[in-house]
Amino acid sequence: QQARASGWSILTAERPKRRTNASDGLSKLFSAWDGDGDGAISRADLARLLRFVTNTEVANKILDGLISVVDSDGDGLIDFPDFARWIRRGAQG
């Protein structure tokens, strides 16, 4: 029973560390996408990112469509919980 307790302690001790690292990574990515640092990814932030990645201007209609897929409360912004769900959903395939 002592060995079981030790094994369980090791397993449970490692889990939060992994979650923290993943969360830290998402937080850093979110901050990079949040170009003006206001705590949300706006249409302007997304346009700036996509312009950098594609080297072209992206139409507002496309930007609004992308945001509407991710934005859960309909405020036209992608906050961190929306962003985290979006990234995790994409990572799952």
N, C-alpha and C positions, 0 to 999 in steps of 0.2 A: 504493500500500500504506500509506503514511503517513496518508492520509485515512481509509482503512478502520480503521486502528488508533485514530485519534482518534474516529471515529464509534462504534466498539465501546466505547471507554472512556467516552464520554458516556452511552451506553445502559446500561452496567453500573453506572456511578456513580449513575444516577437510580433504578435498581430498588431498592436497599436503602433509599433514602430513602422511597420510597412504602410499602414494607413496614413500616418503622419507624413511619410516621405511622398506618397502619392498625392496627398492633399497639398503638401508644400509645392510639389511640381505643378499641380493644377493652379495653385495660387500665383506662382511665378509666371506661368503661361498667361493667365488671366490679366495680370498686371502689365505684361508686355502688349497684350491686345488692347487694353484700356489706355489708349494713347494719351489722353488728357488727365488720367489719374483720378477721375471723379467717382470711381467705384462701379461703373457700368460701361458696357461696350455699346456705344451709340452707332448710328448710321455712319457718322463721320469717322469714327474709329475703325469700323469695319471697312469702309471705303479706302481708308489709308492703308490698312493691312493688305487688302486685295489688290490695290494699285501697286504696292511693293512686290507682291508675289507674282502678279500677272503682267506687270509693266503696262497696264492699260486702265482706262477709267471704266468703272462698273456702273451701269445704269441704276438710278435710285429704285426703280421697280424691282430689280433683282436684289438689291440690298434689302429692301423692305420685305421681300419674299423670304429671304434667308432669316431675317430677324423674326418674322412672324412664326416661323417653324420652331424657333428656340424660345422665344419670349412667352413665358407662362402666364404673366399677369396683364399682358396687352398694353404695357406702357411704352412700347417701342424701343425698349432697352434690354440688353442682355445682362442680367446681374449674375453674381457668382454662382448661386444655386442653379440657375438656368444653364450657365456655361458648363458647370461640372456635370450635370445630367447629359448635356449634349455630347461632351467629349467622352464620357463613359459609355453612352449609348453607341457612339461610333466605334469605340474600341472593342465592343462586344460583337460587332459585325452587323 
